[in-house]
Amino acid sequence: MAPKYQSALPTQAKKPKKPRLTPAPRPEGTSTSLNLPMEEKEQQEAIEHIDEVQNEIDRLNEQASEEILKVEQKYNKLRQPFFQKRSELIAKIPNFWVTTFVNHRQVSALLGEEDEEALHYLTRAEVTEFEDIKSGYGIDFYFDENPYFENKILSKEFHLNESGDPSSKSTEIKWKSGKDLTKRSSQTQNKASRKRQHEEPKSFFTWFTDHSDAGADELGEVIKDDIWPNPLQYYLVPDMDDEEGEGEEDDDDDEEEGLEDIDEEGDEDEGEEDEDDDEGEEGEEDEGEDD
């Protein structure tokens, strides 16, 4: 699953709306014995002082946000050589990225069979934070020559303008004749519509052309915040289906052993009952002889 993700784009801390500085009117029927002029004046002064203190808190929050961004920018630069070294090592492992994506539940949900085939030609993936982190990031996919499209690099960028509105743009995929996987995905979904009537057509490659809601792009978030920091953990993830299958087999074995034990106990009980019946019959015969 799928957990609800936060916005794909970094956002600045927003200053909360200033509250009104006059007390709210009292509900009808409440006592007015405490509504004295002196007390009202003290309450109003307290509210004004609270507002002043809150302004200081908001100022510190904004300052903290700026300091945090500076620290993030600093460490983003420090991480770059290690990301580069990691990419060089990953390039030595065939099918690293397609295996990583298939092992990630959220991403694998978007992968059809032909999507996986196309991703076997993916040799490198990179996430790049813009120099001004607040303005967004980009994701680049590098491909070898393949039978699906002409592009060597497919990219998607997420931007946040000064007003805080998110947007995205991406590389136009130059599909080879008859190889457009986004159309095939739609056709495949239409054929399976009886079983999956309420699901929209999905494909990994339709994600590149989807700019409908850049502020809630879950796949972009997953790649940037979950996979990119440590893709190795998903490449090495064990096959959960195999583990579950083994567990089910163990459970079946335990159940069979339990049934065997019950049968054996039942047989023993039946044997004891037979012995008791035999003893009873012998006793009756002895009584008959005495008589």
N, C-alpha and C positions, 0 to 999 in steps of 0.2 A: 501496500500500500502506500490509497495514496494519501499521505498526510497533507495538510494544507500548508502551502509554502508562503513565505513572505514575498513582498514585491521583488521582482527581478532586478530593479534598479535601486541604487543607493539613494536615500532621501535625507534631507536635512531635518533636524529637529524643529518642529513647528511650535511657535509660541502659542500657548493656549489663549483662548479668548478672555479678555479682561471681564471680570464679573462686575455687575452694577454695585455701586458703593452705598446704596440705600437699602435698609432692611426690607425684606419682602413683607407685604401686608399680612396682618394676622387673620387666620380663618375666622369666620363668623362663629359666635358662641364661645370663643375663648376668653379667658379672664383678662381684663385690662388693668388689673390692680397694679401690675408691675410696669405698665406703660407710662412711667413718669418722665417728665421732661429731662431731668438730670440723667436718668438711666439711658434714655434715648441718645443723649449727647455722648455718653461714655461708649455706647455701642457703636455709634457712628465713627468715633475716633479710633476705636479698636479695629473696625473694618478698614479704615484708611491705612492704619499701620500694617495690617495684614497684607494689604495690596502692595505696600512699599517693600515688605519683606519678600513677597512673592516675585516682585520685579527683580530683586537681587538674585533669587534662586534661578529664574529664567535666564538672567544674564550669565550666571555661572554654567548653566546647562549648554548655552550656545558656545561659550568659551571651551567647555569640555569637548563638544562636538568638533570644533576646529582643531583642538589638540589631538584628538583621536585620529582625525583624517591625516594630520601630519605624520603621526606614527605609522599609520597604514601605508602611506606613500613611501616612507623610509624603508619599511620592511618589504614592500613589494619590489623595490629596487634590489635589496639584498637577496631576495629569493630568485631573481631572474637567472643567475648563473647555474643554480641548482636545477631549475626547470629545464634549462638548455641541456645540461648533462643528462637529466632523466630522459629527455626526448631522444637523445643519441643512443641511449641504452635500450629504450623501448623499440627503436628501429631495428634492433637485432632479433626481435621476437616476432615471428610471423603471426598475423591475425590477432595482435594484442588488443587493438581497439575494438574490433568487432566482438571479441570474446568479452571484453569489459562491458560493452553496452548490452549484450545478450544476458549477462549475469546480473544486470541492474534491473530490478522489477519495473520501475517507472519507464525506463527507456525501452525495455524489451516489449512492453505493451504496445509500442508504436511500430514495431518491426515486423513486417511481413517477410515471407520467404525470400522474395526478390530484393527487399531492402537489405537483408542480411548478405545476400550474394554481392550486392553492390558495395557494401561496407567491407568486404574482404579486400577491396582495393584501397582502403583507407590506411595510410602509412603514418600519419602524424595528426594530432589534434592539439590545439593551443588556445588558451584563454588569455586575453590581454586586457589588463586594466588600463583605462585611459589615464594620462598623466594627471589630469584633474579627476580623481576618483568619483567625485559627485556627478560627473557628466556621463558616466556609463562605462561599458566594456564591449569587447568583441570576441567572437569565437571563430577560429579558422580550422578547416578540415582540408588536409592535403591528400590527394589521390594519385595513384599510379594510373597509367593508361588502362582504360576499362571499356567494356562494350556498352555502357549505359549513357555516358555524357562526355562532352569534350573538355569540360573544366578540369584544371589541375588543382584549383583551390576553390572551395565553397566557404563563404563567410557570412556571418550574420552579426550585426552590431546593434547595440541597445543604447539609446541616448536619452538624456534628461536635460531639457532646456532650462533656461534661467527661471522660467515661471513654474518649473516643476512638472511639466507635462512630459510623459514618456513617449518615445517613438522608437521604431526599429526599421532597419533596411537590410537587404541581403543581396547576395550574388544571384544574378539570373542564371538558372541552370540551362545549359545548352544541350538538350537531350538529343541523342542519336535517333535516327528514324525508327519509329515503332518501339522505343525503349523508355518512354515517359512513365516512370513508376508511379507518379501521382495519379495519372489517369487509370492505370491498372489497379491501383489501390481502390479507387472509387468503384470501378466495375466489379472487383472482387467482393467489395462490401455489399453492392447492390444484389449480387447473386445470393449472398448469405443473409439477405434482409429478413427472411422468414424467421431465422434464429436470432438475429440481432437487430430487431426493428428500431430500437430506440438509441442506437449508437451512431454517431457521426463518423463518416469515413476518416480514417486516421492513417498516417504514414510518416515515417521519419523525414522524408524529403518534402512533404507538404509543409512541414514546420518552417522551411526556408522561405516560403512564400506567404506565410500567415503573419500579417502585421495588424491583426484586428484588435489585440489588447496587449501591447508591449509591456505594460506595467504588471501583468499577471502571466508572464510566459513561463510556465512550469518547467518545460524542458530546458530552457536557458538557465533557469535557477539550478536545476539538478546538475547540469554539466559544470557550471561555474562553481557552485558552493559545495557539491557533494563528490562528484567524480574527479574533477581536476585537482583538488588538493591531494588526493591519494588514490589514483586509479588502480594501483596494484592490489588493493584490498578486494576490488571487484573482479579483477582478472583471476585471482587465486581463490575466489569464493567456491566452496564445495558444491556439488550438484545436490540441491536440496531435495529434488525428486527421488534420487537414489537413497538419500538418508531416510526420507519418509518411508520409502518402500521397505528398507531394511527394518525400520521400526515396526511396520505393520507385520512383516514376516515374524519378527520376534514375538509380537503380541499373539499371532496365530499359534506359534509353537507353544507359548505359555498356556493358551486356552486348551490346546490339544492335550498337553501334559496334565492340566487340571481335570479334563474330562476323563483321562485314563485313570487318574488317582481315584476319581469318584466311582468309576466302574469297578476298580479293584476293591474299593471299600464295600461297594454294593455286593460284589461276589463273596467277600468275606462274611458280610452280614447274613447273606442267604445261606452260606455254609453253616454258620452258627445256628440259624433257625432250623435247618435240616437236622442238625445234631440234637437239638432240643426236642424236636418232634420224634426222633428215633428213641430217645430216652423215655419220652412219655409213653410210647407204644409198648416198650419193653416193660415198663412199670405196670401197665394194665394187664399184660400177659401174666406177669408174676402173680398179681392179685387173683386172676382167674384160676391159676393152678392151686393156690392156697385153699380156695373155696372147694 
